[in-house]
């Protein structure tokens, strides 16, 4: 692991996700902004209740898997993602969360724009989320 300069040590270093080994056979690591980006992805991808010791960790996207792909679902997802990131990633300021539906009927793209607080770096991440319409009630 290398030393981080210019206030980037606050961002930390952790196992690369998913955990794997590098060319030398050692654990692969992610540092600074890359570690933050991987953390954002993990928060969005984790279902609430999935982690036994932190039952409120995660985003809860799986709660709407069988919802209709509508503007109401998109707005609810955007709010869930924003709140989860505010709750679980203190290294960032969430600037925008936009959920859009491209031409594929069961696909939503969750576009997250955030600023890393210690470096003022603005980044975005697009998370693909697949919904499948449930049976109409």
Buried (B, 14 or more C-beta within 10 A) or exposed (E): EEEBEEEBEEBBBBEBBEEEEEEEEEEBBBBBBBBBBBBBBBBBBBBBEEEEEEEEBBBBBBEBEEBEBEEEBBEBBBEBBBBBBEEBBEBBBBEEBBBEBEEEEEBBBBBBBBBBBBBEBEBEBEBEBEBEEEEEE
